[in-house]
């Protein structure tokens, strides 16, 4: 039996406890920045006795205020830089409508699958405690993935990424059929930035339009013209998205306001495209405002980078999953975003997408509820990522291409 086969078998023995943990996390979600209770619950599950294992380990170190980085004790004497399994702690401000017996009732919801990711990570780590892993294993419980104040960036700013050999993540994805894995090299999630447009005009009475400089009309021109950025300014083989989703102006039907404001997001697959989008939007806002006798400015907030998978880790994990009989899509990409992208700037990283199908709703949907069986699918993805890091030559005596995953289960 290969290491991968043994690991997968032991994970399946952990499934009942993982399902119970998933339900507890799901029923009591915490928003970004308030994840301390979730961290304690998951840490407690990680440290609980796991049969004849290598010991309970230590409670880890606090990171990013409410997160935790834990070393997982394993059999044998693993050497080298650790492989880190990352899982997100935070929920979204959504009133749940799944009807599940463990549905949340506190105005927050795990509508992005983080409850599944946490349960799978715990199952993988607990199963690993009885195995002779060639590389050290660590678990990162990361806060604030859903927040503009990125938890991943804080982890790195605190210096924790400097000794990582590789970092692995897995994310449920209803846009993929159930049971299919998206494992592509290169850019797999878009970078994203927020922007605010401000148009300053001259207000007055709506009965005398010749006496005003209408910022609402100018803003409407900006909204329309900005839609040509993705269609005409960005290479279509790369792709981009710019959406204006918030508009604010006026206080009465018969009063032309002094200002009009809009906010939105832009998404990109390269740093070059990010700069081109910002340049084009700035030009459009300035020119459109001037054409209407107003003044326009754009304020750009911090942009989250494109998530780029390490090619060797992606190729290795895809091959390992395929050898285990899994359905693998080696080209799948998404314009969603994840602050996991920050890790890829400093350490070899891999994000694997795990298909759930659309029957259970979409991400950030009040009805999104993947079945408990997806815990196993996410766990297998994390194992494949770890073994790809071993095959990547990071582990002592583990040449590239070594088959550690085994055949179909």
Secondary structure, 3 states (H helix, E strand, C coil): CCHHHHHHHHHHHHHHHHHHHHHHHHHCCCECCCCHHHHHHHHHHHHCCCCCCCCCCCCCEEECCCEEEEEECCCCCCCCCEEEEEEECCEECCCCCCCCCCCCCCCCECCCCHHHHHHHHHHHHHHHCCCCCCCCEEEEEECCCCCCCCHHHHHHHCCHHHHEEEEEEEEEECCCCCCEEECCCEEEECEEEEEEEEEECECEECCCHHHCECHHHHHHHHHHHHCHHHHHHCCCCCCEEEEEEEEEECCCCCEECCEEEEEEEEEECCHHHHHHHHHHHHHHHHHHHHHCCCEEEEEECCCECCEEECHHHHHHHHHHHHHCCCEEECCCCECCCCCCHHHHCCCCEEEEEEECCCCCCCCCCCCCCCCCCHHHHHHHHHHHHHHHHHHHHHCCCCCCCCCCCCCCC
